[in-house]
Amino acid sequence: MINTNLEEHLKNHIDLFESLTSILPSVEKIANIIIDTLENGNKILIAGNGGSAGDSQHFAAELTGRFKVERKSLAAIALTTDTSAITAIGNDYSFDNIFDRQIEGIGNKRDLFFGISTSGNSKNILNALIKSKEIGCNTVSLLGKDGGKAKEIGNHNVIVPHSSTDRIQEAHIFIIHLICELVDNHFQNI
């Protein structure tokens, strides 16, 4: 006999994924923004906290390496990987500044900041969105719940409308993979 709790988790996952058809136009728009950014010689800066930090690293790896098809390497940096920068900035300034300080140093006008937050209220992601806009970067926010404060700051948002962090994270990596597929398809023959 299968644990009913497991069955409930699976049902919640399936219900959420069935509802994602409504955000597919936004996902396609974000993929096109990423393609345009890369075609113009700019880079993608990606950040998140916890599981979203893992997603940012996964996303950057899919872009610099490959997702499914052979293509040129694409300019993407996960701002979550430089432990020396993160700990120095966290110590000297604040954990709230670990991403915006990096963006200030390596971000350029017309780069793209891609922030990932299941709540939309992570202070360091909010600060990164604000700093990105100040220096002329375009911004994309991959969010959950109601989008939080980030939905008011970012240029473009994809919001997974669910209250459970684990379900939101499952949807986020799926959305990232959809974006990677569209980006791969565009760049495979270039």
PyMOL commands that place a pseudoatom at each C-alpha (Angstrom):
pseudoatom trace, name=CA, resn=MET, resi=1, chain=A, elem=C, hetatm=0, pos=[0.000, 0.000, 0.000]
pseudoatom trace, name=CA, resn=ILE, resi=2, chain=A, elem=C, hetatm=0, pos=[1.325, 3.456, -0.977]
pseudoatom trace, name=CA, resn=ASN, resi=3, chain=A, elem=C, hetatm=0, pos=[1.542, 6.106, 1.714]
pseudoatom trace, name=CA, resn=THR, resi=4, chain=A, elem=C, hetatm=0, pos=[-1.355, 8.548, 1.167]
pseudoatom trace, name=CA, resn=ASN, resi=5, chain=A, elem=C, hetatm=0, pos=[0.971, 11.447, 1.958]
pseudoatom trace, name=CA, resn=LEU, resi=6, chain=A, elem=C, hetatm=0, pos=[3.101, 10.506, -1.064]
pseudoatom trace, name=CA, resn=GLU, resi=7, chain=A, elem=C, hetatm=0, pos=[0.000, 10.305, -3.244]
pseudoatom trace, name=CA, resn=GLU, resi=8, chain=A, elem=C, hetatm=0, pos=[-1.035, 13.778, -2.067]
pseudoatom trace, name=CA, resn=HIS, resi=9, chain=A, elem=C, hetatm=0, pos=[2.410, 15.183, -2.927]
pseudoatom trace, name=CA, resn=LEU, resi=10, chain=A, elem=C, hetatm=0, pos=[2.190, 13.696, -6.409]
pseudoatom trace, name=CA, resn=LYS, resi=11, chain=A, elem=C, hetatm=0, pos=[-1.325, 15.061, -6.915]
pseudoatom trace, name=CA, resn=ASN, resi=12, chain=A, elem=C, hetatm=0, pos=[-0.205, 18.559, -5.820]
pseudoatom trace, name=CA, resn=HIS, resi=13, chain=A, elem=C, hetatm=0, pos=[2.741, 18.368, -8.225]
pseudoatom trace, name=CA, resn=ILE, resi=14, chain=A, elem=C, hetatm=0, pos=[0.547, 17.254, -11.134]
pseudoatom trace, name=CA, resn=ASP, resi=15, chain=A, elem=C, hetatm=0, pos=[-2.079, 19.921, -10.403]
pseudoatom trace, name=CA, resn=LEU, resi=16, chain=A, elem=C, hetatm=0, pos=[0.572, 22.646, -10.314]
pseudoatom trace, name=CA, resn=PHE, resi=17, chain=A, elem=C, hetatm=0, pos=[2.230, 21.503, -13.536]
pseudoatom trace, name=CA, resn=GLU, resi=18, chain=A, elem=C, hetatm=0, pos=[-1.125, 21.352, -15.308]
pseudoatom trace, name=CA, resn=SER, resi=19, chain=A, elem=C, hetatm=0, pos=[-1.666, 24.996, -14.333]
pseudoatom trace, name=CA, resn=LEU, resi=20, chain=A, elem=C, hetatm=0, pos=[1.679, 26.080, -15.833]
pseudoatom trace, name=CA, resn=THR, resi=21, chain=A, elem=C, hetatm=0, pos=[0.227, 26.303, -19.338]
pseudoatom trace, name=CA, resn=SER, resi=22, chain=A, elem=C, hetatm=0, pos=[-0.942, 29.804, -18.403]
pseudoatom trace, name=CA, resn=ILE, resi=23, chain=A, elem=C, hetatm=0, pos=[2.641, 31.036, -17.937]
pseudoatom trace, name=CA, resn=LEU, resi=24, chain=A, elem=C, hetatm=0, pos=[4.101, 29.523, -21.116]
pseudoatom trace, name=CA, resn=PRO, resi=25, chain=A, elem=C, hetatm=0, pos=[3.824, 32.812, -23.070]
pseudoatom trace, name=CA, resn=SER, resi=26, chain=A, elem=C, hetatm=0, pos=[5.874, 34.524, -20.332]
pseudoatom trace, name=CA, resn=VAL, resi=27, chain=A, elem=C, hetatm=0, pos=[8.454, 31.728, -20.413]
pseudoatom trace, name=CA, resn=GLU, resi=28, chain=A, elem=C, hetatm=0, pos=[8.814, 32.104, -24.176]
pseudoatom trace, name=CA, resn=LYS, resi=29, chain=A, elem=C, hetatm=0, pos=[9.153, 35.886, -23.799]
pseudoatom trace, name=CA, resn=ILE, resi=30, chain=A, elem=C, hetatm=0, pos=[11.911, 35.435, -21.184]
pseudoatom trace, name=CA, resn=ALA, resi=31, chain=A, elem=C, hetatm=0, pos=[13.771, 32.993, -23.437]
pseudoatom trace, name=CA, resn=ASN, resi=32, chain=A, elem=C, hetatm=0, pos=[13.659, 35.574, -26.243]
pseudoatom trace, name=CA, resn=ILE, resi=33, chain=A, elem=C, hetatm=0, pos=[14.969, 38.271, -23.893]
pseudoatom trace, name=CA, resn=ILE, resi=34, chain=A, elem=C, hetatm=0, pos=[17.863, 35.986, -22.946]
pseudoatom trace, name=CA, resn=ILE, resi=35, chain=A, elem=C, hetatm=0, pos=[18.550, 35.229, -26.623]
pseudoatom trace, name=CA, resn=ASP, resi=36, chain=A, elem=C, hetatm=0, pos=[18.554, 38.949, -27.476]
pseudoatom trace, name=CA, resn=THR, resi=37, chain=A, elem=C, hetatm=0, pos=[20.871, 39.716, -24.550]
pseudoatom trace, name=CA, resn=LEU, resi=38, chain=A, elem=C, hetatm=0, pos=[23.350, 37.053, -25.633]
pseudoatom trace, name=CA, resn=GLU, resi=39, chain=A, elem=C, hetatm=0, pos=[23.160, 37.974, -29.328]
pseudoatom trace, name=CA, resn=ASN, resi=40, chain=A, elem=C, hetatm=0, pos=[24.028, 41.563, -28.414]
pseudoatom trace, name=CA, resn=GLY, resi=41, chain=A, elem=C, hetatm=0, pos=[27.243, 40.409, -26.723]
pseudoatom trace, name=CA, resn=ASN, resi=42, chain=A, elem=C, hetatm=0, pos=[25.978, 40.777, -23.174]
pseudoatom trace, name=CA, resn=LYS, resi=43, chain=A, elem=C, hetatm=0, pos=[25.863, 38.266, -20.342]
pseudoatom trace, name=CA, resn=ILE, resi=44, chain=A, elem=C, hetatm=0, pos=[23.340, 36.689, -18.001]
pseudoatom trace, name=CA, resn=LEU, resi=45, chain=A, elem=C, hetatm=0, pos=[23.934, 37.134, -14.240]
pseudoatom trace, name=CA, resn=ILE, resi=46, chain=A, elem=C, hetatm=0, pos=[21.928, 34.686, -12.133]
pseudoatom trace, name=CA, resn=ALA, resi=47, chain=A, elem=C, hetatm=0, pos=[21.286, 34.488, -8.385]
pseudoatom trace, name=CA, resn=GLY, resi=48, chain=A, elem=C, hetatm=0, pos=[19.085, 32.897, -5.752]
pseudoatom trace, name=CA, resn=ASN, resi=49, chain=A, elem=C, hetatm=0, pos=[19.292, 31.588, -2.185]
pseudoatom trace, name=CA, resn=GLY, resi=50, chain=A, elem=C, hetatm=0, pos=[19.297, 27.988, -0.948]
pseudoatom trace, name=CA, resn=GLY, resi=51, chain=A, elem=C, hetatm=0, pos=[17.667, 25.729, -3.530]
pseudoatom trace, name=CA, resn=SER, resi=52, chain=A, elem=C, hetatm=0, pos=[17.361, 28.753, -5.805]
pseudoatom trace, name=CA, resn=ALA, resi=53, chain=A, elem=C, hetatm=0, pos=[21.150, 29.210, -5.541]
pseudoatom trace, name=CA, resn=GLY, resi=54, chain=A, elem=C, hetatm=0, pos=[21.478, 25.652, -6.798]
pseudoatom trace, name=CA, resn=ASP, resi=55, chain=A, elem=C, hetatm=0, pos=[19.053, 26.491, -9.612]
pseudoatom trace, name=CA, resn=SER, resi=56, chain=A, elem=C, hetatm=0, pos=[21.088, 29.565, -10.550]
pseudoatom trace, name=CA, resn=GLN, resi=57, chain=A, elem=C, hetatm=0, pos=[24.245, 27.448, -10.793]
pseudoatom trace, name=CA, resn=HIS, resi=58, chain=A, elem=C, hetatm=0, pos=[22.417, 24.761, -12.760]
pseudoatom trace, name=CA, resn=PHE, resi=59, chain=A, elem=C, hetatm=0, pos=[21.066, 27.410, -15.175]
pseudoatom trace, name=CA, resn=ALA, resi=60, chain=A, elem=C, hetatm=0, pos=[24.485, 29.032, -15.699]
pseudoatom trace, name=CA, resn=ALA, resi=61, chain=A, elem=C, hetatm=0, pos=[26.028, 25.600, -16.335]
pseudoatom trace, name=CA, resn=GLU, resi=62, chain=A, elem=C, hetatm=0, pos=[23.389, 24.764, -18.951]
pseudoatom trace, name=CA, resn=LEU, resi=63, chain=A, elem=C, hetatm=0, pos=[24.167, 28.034, -20.756]
pseudoatom trace, name=CA, resn=THR, resi=64, chain=A, elem=C, hetatm=0, pos=[27.966, 27.917, -20.597]
pseudoatom trace, name=CA, resn=GLY, resi=65, chain=A, elem=C, hetatm=0, pos=[28.083, 24.181, -21.283]
pseudoatom trace, name=CA, resn=ARG, resi=66, chain=A, elem=C, hetatm=0, pos=[25.109, 22.862, -23.163]
pseudoatom trace, name=CA, resn=PHE, resi=67, chain=A, elem=C, hetatm=0, pos=[21.597, 21.750, -22.427]
pseudoatom trace, name=CA, resn=LYS, resi=68, chain=A, elem=C, hetatm=0, pos=[20.807, 19.177, -25.134]
pseudoatom trace, name=CA, resn=VAL, resi=69, chain=A, elem=C, hetatm=0, pos=[22.468, 20.175, -28.387]
pseudoatom trace, name=CA, resn=GLU, resi=70, chain=A, elem=C, hetatm=0, pos=[25.929, 21.227, -29.473]
pseudoatom trace, name=CA, resn=ARG, resi=71, chain=A, elem=C, hetatm=0, pos=[26.280, 24.984, -29.716]
pseudoatom trace, name=CA, resn=LYS, resi=72, chain=A, elem=C, hetatm=0, pos=[28.697, 27.705, -28.715]
pseudoatom trace, name=CA, resn=SER, resi=73, chain=A, elem=C, hetatm=0, pos=[29.159, 28.494, -25.035]
pseudoatom trace, name=CA, resn=LEU, resi=74, chain=A, elem=C, hetatm=0, pos=[26.918, 31.306, -23.830]
pseudoatom trace, name=CA, resn=ALA, resi=75, chain=A, elem=C, hetatm=0, pos=[27.912, 34.026, -21.347]
pseudoatom trace, name=CA, resn=ALA, resi=76, chain=A, elem=C, hetatm=0, pos=[26.300, 33.253, -17.987]
pseudoatom trace, name=CA, resn=ILE, resi=77, chain=A, elem=C, hetatm=0, pos=[27.543, 33.640, -14.417]
pseudoatom trace, name=CA, resn=ALA, resi=78, chain=A, elem=C, hetatm=0, pos=[25.939, 32.314, -11.231]
pseudoatom trace, name=CA, resn=LEU, resi=79, chain=A, elem=C, hetatm=0, pos=[26.623, 34.947, -8.578]
pseudoatom trace, name=CA, resn=THR, resi=80, chain=A, elem=C, hetatm=0, pos=[26.256, 32.230, -5.938]
pseudoatom trace, name=CA, resn=THR, resi=81, chain=A, elem=C, hetatm=0, pos=[29.533, 30.427, -6.650]
pseudoatom trace, name=CA, resn=ASP, resi=82, chain=A, elem=C, hetatm=0, pos=[32.345, 32.735, -5.494]
pseudoatom trace, name=CA, resn=THR, resi=83, chain=A, elem=C, hetatm=0, pos=[32.515, 31.930, -1.783]
pseudoatom trace, name=CA, resn=SER, resi=84, chain=A, elem=C, hetatm=0, pos=[35.307, 34.447, -1.187]
pseudoatom trace, name=CA, resn=ALA, resi=85, chain=A, elem=C, hetatm=0, pos=[33.237, 37.290, -2.650]
pseudoatom trace, name=CA, resn=ILE, resi=86, chain=A, elem=C, hetatm=0, pos=[30.051, 36.156, -0.906]
pseudoatom trace, name=CA, resn=THR, resi=87, chain=A, elem=C, hetatm=0, pos=[31.680, 35.841, 2.520]
pseudoatom trace, name=CA, resn=ALA, resi=88, chain=A, elem=C, hetatm=0, pos=[33.722, 39.049, 2.181]
pseudoatom trace, name=CA, resn=ILE, resi=89, chain=A, elem=C, hetatm=0, pos=[30.690, 41.074, 1.102]
pseudoatom trace, name=CA, resn=GLY, resi=90, chain=A, elem=C, hetatm=0, pos=[28.507, 39.403, 3.746]
pseudoatom trace, name=CA, resn=ASN, resi=91, chain=A, elem=C, hetatm=0, pos=[31.085, 40.142, 6.427]
pseudoatom trace, name=CA, resn=ASP, resi=92, chain=A, elem=C, hetatm=0, pos=[32.062, 43.667, 5.366]
pseudoatom trace, name=CA, resn=TYR, resi=93, chain=A, elem=C, hetatm=0, pos=[28.611, 44.856, 4.307]
pseudoatom trace, name=CA, resn=SER, resi=94, chain=A, elem=C, hetatm=0, pos=[25.686, 42.496, 4.795]
pseudoatom trace, name=CA, resn=PHE, resi=95, chain=A, elem=C, hetatm=0, pos=[24.254, 39.259, 3.454]
pseudoatom trace, name=CA, resn=ASP, resi=96, chain=A, elem=C, hetatm=0, pos=[21.635, 41.534, 1.880]
pseudoatom trace, name=CA, resn=ASN, resi=97, chain=A, elem=C, hetatm=0, pos=[24.367, 42.887, -0.422]
pseudoatom trace, name=CA, resn=ILE, resi=98, chain=A, elem=C, hetatm=0, pos=[26.074, 39.701, -1.638]
pseudoatom trace, name=CA, resn=PHE, resi=99, chain=A, elem=C, hetatm=0, pos=[24.565, 39.979, -5.122]
pseudoatom trace, name=CA, resn=ASP, resi=100, chain=A, elem=C, hetatm=0, pos=[24.183, 43.713, -5.718]
pseudoatom trace, name=CA, resn=ARG, resi=101, chain=A, elem=C, hetatm=0, pos=[27.876, 44.337, -4.920]
pseudoatom trace, name=CA, resn=GLN, resi=102, chain=A, elem=C, hetatm=0, pos=[28.888, 41.699, -7.475]
pseudoatom trace, name=CA, resn=ILE, resi=103, chain=A, elem=C, hetatm=0, pos=[26.516, 43.191, -10.060]
pseudoatom trace, name=CA, resn=GLU, resi=104, chain=A, elem=C, hetatm=0, pos=[27.979, 46.632, -9.419]
pseudoatom trace, name=CA, resn=GLY, resi=105, chain=A, elem=C, hetatm=0, pos=[31.456, 45.233, -10.104]
pseudoatom trace, name=CA, resn=ILE, resi=106, chain=A, elem=C, hetatm=0, pos=[30.861, 42.953, -13.098]
pseudoatom trace, name=CA, resn=GLY, resi=107, chain=A, elem=C, hetatm=0, pos=[27.507, 43.994, -14.512]
pseudoatom trace, name=CA, resn=ASN, resi=108, chain=A, elem=C, hetatm=0, pos=[27.307, 46.120, -17.631]
pseudoatom trace, name=CA, resn=LYS, resi=109, chain=A, elem=C, hetatm=0, pos=[24.547, 48.091, -19.264]
pseudoatom trace, name=CA, resn=ARG, resi=110, chain=A, elem=C, hetatm=0, pos=[22.264, 45.752, -21.234]
pseudoatom trace, name=CA, resn=ASP, resi=111, chain=A, elem=C, hetatm=0, pos=[23.378, 42.642, -19.340]
pseudoatom trace, name=CA, resn=LEU, resi=112, chain=A, elem=C, hetatm=0, pos=[20.505, 40.642, -17.846]
pseudoatom trace, name=CA, resn=PHE, resi=113, chain=A, elem=C, hetatm=0, pos=[20.058, 39.869, -14.154]
pseudoatom trace, name=CA, resn=PHE, resi=114, chain=A, elem=C, hetatm=0, pos=[17.964, 36.727, -13.604]
pseudoatom trace, name=CA, resn=GLY, resi=115, chain=A, elem=C, hetatm=0, pos=[16.813, 36.562, -9.966]
pseudoatom trace, name=CA, resn=ILE, resi=116, chain=A, elem=C, hetatm=0, pos=[15.213, 33.448, -8.503]
pseudoatom trace, name=CA, resn=SER, resi=117, chain=A, elem=C, hetatm=0, pos=[13.128, 33.647, -5.323]
pseudoatom trace, name=CA, resn=THR, resi=118, chain=A, elem=C, hetatm=0, pos=[10.332, 31.365, -4.169]
pseudoatom trace, name=CA, resn=SER, resi=119, chain=A, elem=C, hetatm=0, pos=[8.875, 34.154, -1.998]
pseudoatom trace, name=CA, resn=GLY, resi=120, chain=A, elem=C, hetatm=0, pos=[9.790, 37.172, -4.100]
pseudoatom trace, name=CA, resn=ASN, resi=121, chain=A, elem=C, hetatm=0, pos=[10.898, 38.865, -0.886]
pseudoatom trace, name=CA, resn=SER, resi=122, chain=A, elem=C, hetatm=0, pos=[14.551, 37.854, -0.479]
pseudoatom trace, name=CA, resn=LYS, resi=123, chain=A, elem=C, hetatm=0, pos=[16.307, 41.106, 0.434]
pseudoatom trace, name=CA, resn=ASN, resi=124, chain=A, elem=C, hetatm=0, pos=[19.496, 40.275, -1.453]
pseudoatom trace, name=CA, resn=ILE, resi=125, chain=A, elem=C, hetatm=0, pos=[17.510, 39.505, -4.624]
pseudoatom trace, name=CA, resn=LEU, resi=126, chain=A, elem=C, hetatm=0, pos=[15.512, 42.727, -4.230]
pseudoatom trace, name=CA, resn=ASN, resi=127, chain=A, elem=C, hetatm=0, pos=[18.764, 44.692, -3.834]
pseudoatom trace, name=CA, resn=ALA, resi=128, chain=A, elem=C, hetatm=0, pos=[20.224, 42.947, -6.891]
pseudoatom trace, name=CA, resn=LEU, resi=129, chain=A, elem=C, hetatm=0, pos=[17.162, 43.878, -8.965]
pseudoatom trace, name=CA, resn=ILE, resi=130, chain=A, elem=C, hetatm=0, pos=[17.438, 47.509, -7.862]
pseudoatom trace, name=CA, resn=LYS, resi=131, chain=A, elem=C, hetatm=0, pos=[21.206, 47.694, -8.554]
pseudoatom trace, name=CA, resn=SER, resi=132, chain=A, elem=C, hetatm=0, pos=[20.757, 46.015, -11.942]
pseudoatom trace, name=CA, resn=LYS, resi=133, chain=A, elem=C, hetatm=0, pos=[18.207, 48.580, -13.015]
pseudoatom trace, name=CA, resn=GLU, resi=134, chain=A, elem=C, hetatm=0, pos=[20.439, 51.407, -11.744]
pseudoatom trace, name=CA, resn=ILE, resi=135, chain=A, elem=C, hetatm=0, pos=[23.296, 50.341, -14.028]
pseudoatom trace, name=CA, resn=GLY, resi=136, chain=A, elem=C, hetatm=0, pos=[21.029, 49.660, -17.004]
pseudoatom trace, name=CA, resn=CYS, resi=137, chain=A, elem=C, hetatm=0, pos=[20.669, 45.882, -16.859]
pseudoatom trace, name=CA, resn=ASN, resi=138, chain=A, elem=C, hetatm=0, pos=[17.422, 44.284, -17.900]
pseudoatom trace, name=CA, resn=THR, resi=139, chain=A, elem=C, hetatm=0, pos=[15.905, 42.086, -15.186]
pseudoatom trace, name=CA, resn=VAL, resi=140, chain=A, elem=C, hetatm=0, pos=[13.940, 38.857, -15.039]
pseudoatom trace, name=CA, resn=SER, resi=141, chain=A, elem=C, hetatm=0, pos=[12.491, 37.436, -11.843]
pseudoatom trace, name=CA, resn=LEU, resi=142, chain=A, elem=C, hetatm=0, pos=[11.493, 33.789, -11.472]
pseudoatom trace, name=CA, resn=LEU, resi=143, chain=A, elem=C, hetatm=0, pos=[9.194, 33.887, -8.464]
pseudoatom trace, name=CA, resn=GLY, resi=144, chain=A, elem=C, hetatm=0, pos=[6.645, 31.946, -6.452]
pseudoatom trace, name=CA, resn=LYS, resi=145, chain=A, elem=C, hetatm=0, pos=[3.593, 32.542, -4.297]
pseudoatom trace, name=CA, resn=ASP, resi=146, chain=A, elem=C, hetatm=0, pos=[2.175, 35.983, -5.250]
pseudoatom trace, name=CA, resn=GLY, resi=147, chain=A, elem=C, hetatm=0, pos=[5.518, 37.286, -6.564]
pseudoatom trace, name=CA, resn=GLY, resi=148, chain=A, elem=C, hetatm=0, pos=[6.242, 39.290, -3.427]
pseudoatom trace, name=CA, resn=LYS, resi=149, chain=A, elem=C, hetatm=0, pos=[8.011, 42.647, -3.636]
pseudoatom trace, name=CA, resn=ALA, resi=150, chain=A, elem=C, hetatm=0, pos=[10.195, 41.496, -6.537]
pseudoatom trace, name=CA, resn=LYS, resi=151, chain=A, elem=C, hetatm=0, pos=[7.280, 41.551, -8.972]
pseudoatom trace, name=CA, resn=GLU, resi=152, chain=A, elem=C, hetatm=0, pos=[7.106, 45.335, -8.488]
pseudoatom trace, name=CA, resn=ILE, resi=153, chain=A, elem=C, hetatm=0, pos=[10.825, 45.862, -9.118]
pseudoatom trace, name=CA, resn=GLY, resi=154, chain=A, elem=C, hetatm=0, pos=[11.755, 43.531, -11.972]
pseudoatom trace, name=CA, resn=ASN, resi=155, chain=A, elem=C, hetatm=0, pos=[11.205, 44.278, -15.652]
pseudoatom trace, name=CA, resn=HIS, resi=156, chain=A, elem=C, hetatm=0, pos=[9.851, 40.808, -16.433]
pseudoatom trace, name=CA, resn=ASN, resi=157, chain=A, elem=C, hetatm=0, pos=[8.404, 38.215, -14.076]
pseudoatom trace, name=CA, resn=VAL, resi=158, chain=A, elem=C, hetatm=0, pos=[7.383, 34.583, -14.214]
pseudoatom trace, name=CA, resn=ILE, resi=159, chain=A, elem=C, hetatm=0, pos=[5.398, 33.707, -11.121]
pseudoatom trace, name=CA, resn=VAL, resi=160, chain=A, elem=C, hetatm=0, pos=[4.559, 30.162, -10.054]
pseudoatom trace, name=CA, resn=PRO, resi=161, chain=A, elem=C, hetatm=0, pos=[1.312, 30.725, -8.139]
pseudoatom trace, name=CA, resn=HIS, resi=162, chain=A, elem=C, hetatm=0, pos=[1.706, 28.168, -5.362]
pseudoatom trace, name=CA, resn=SER, resi=163, chain=A, elem=C, hetatm=0, pos=[2.252, 28.459, -1.618]
pseudoatom trace, name=CA, resn=SER, resi=164, chain=A, elem=C, hetatm=0, pos=[4.579, 25.485, -1.100]
pseudoatom trace, name=CA, resn=THR, resi=165, chain=A, elem=C, hetatm=0, pos=[8.314, 26.147, -1.546]
pseudoatom trace, name=CA, resn=ASP, resi=166, chain=A, elem=C, hetatm=0, pos=[9.067, 22.604, -2.703]
pseudoatom trace, name=CA, resn=ARG, resi=167, chain=A, elem=C, hetatm=0, pos=[6.413, 22.695, -5.427]
pseudoatom trace, name=CA, resn=ILE, resi=168, chain=A, elem=C, hetatm=0, pos=[7.606, 26.160, -6.529]
pseudoatom trace, name=CA, resn=GLN, resi=169, chain=A, elem=C, hetatm=0, pos=[11.195, 24.910, -6.759]
pseudoatom trace, name=CA, resn=GLU, resi=170, chain=A, elem=C, hetatm=0, pos=[10.097, 21.930, -8.850]
pseudoatom trace, name=CA, resn=ALA, resi=171, chain=A, elem=C, hetatm=0, pos=[8.322, 24.282, -11.227]
pseudoatom trace, name=CA, resn=HIS, resi=172, chain=A, elem=C, hetatm=0, pos=[11.281, 26.698, -11.302]
pseudoatom trace, name=CA, resn=ILE, resi=173, chain=A, elem=C, hetatm=0, pos=[13.758, 24.084, -12.529]
pseudoatom trace, name=CA, resn=PHE, resi=174, chain=A, elem=C, hetatm=0, pos=[11.217, 22.920, -15.107]
pseudoatom trace, name=CA, resn=ILE, resi=175, chain=A, elem=C, hetatm=0, pos=[10.822, 26.512, -16.339]
pseudoatom trace, name=CA, resn=ILE, resi=176, chain=A, elem=C, hetatm=0, pos=[14.606, 26.919, -16.460]
pseudoatom trace, name=CA, resn=HIS, resi=177, chain=A, elem=C, hetatm=0, pos=[14.803, 23.774, -18.586]
pseudoatom trace, name=CA, resn=LEU, resi=178, chain=A, elem=C, hetatm=0, pos=[12.111, 25.115, -20.938]
pseudoatom trace, name=CA, resn=ILE, resi=179, chain=A, elem=C, hetatm=0, pos=[14.113, 28.334, -21.328]
pseudoatom trace, name=CA, resn=CYS, resi=180, chain=A, elem=C, hetatm=0, pos=[17.314, 26.347, -21.945]
pseudoatom trace, name=CA, resn=GLU, resi=181, chain=A, elem=C, hetatm=0, pos=[15.626, 24.324, -24.666]
pseudoatom trace, name=CA, resn=LEU, resi=182, chain=A, elem=C, hetatm=0, pos=[14.480, 27.460, -26.485]
pseudoatom trace, name=CA, resn=VAL, resi=183, chain=A, elem=C, hetatm=0, pos=[17.915, 29.051, -26.127]
pseudoatom trace, name=CA, resn=ASP, resi=184, chain=A, elem=C, hetatm=0, pos=[19.625, 25.847, -27.313]
pseudoatom trace, name=CA, resn=ASN, resi=185, chain=A, elem=C, hetatm=0, pos=[17.372, 25.626, -30.353]
pseudoatom trace, name=CA, resn=HIS, resi=186, chain=A, elem=C, hetatm=0, pos=[18.153, 29.214, -31.305]
pseudoatom trace, name=CA, resn=PHE, resi=187, chain=A, elem=C, hetatm=0, pos=[21.930, 28.968, -30.982]
pseudoatom trace, name=CA, resn=GLN, resi=188, chain=A, elem=C, hetatm=0, pos=[22.520, 25.414, -32.271]
pseudoatom trace, name=CA, resn=ASN, resi=189, chain=A, elem=C, hetatm=0, pos=[23.082, 26.480, -35.868]
pseudoatom trace, name=CA, resn=ILE, resi=190, chain=A, elem=C, hetatm=0, pos=[24.930, 29.718, -35.188]
for i in range(1, 190): cmd.bond("trace and resi %d" % i, "trace and resi %d" % (i + 1))
show_as sticks, trace
zoom trace
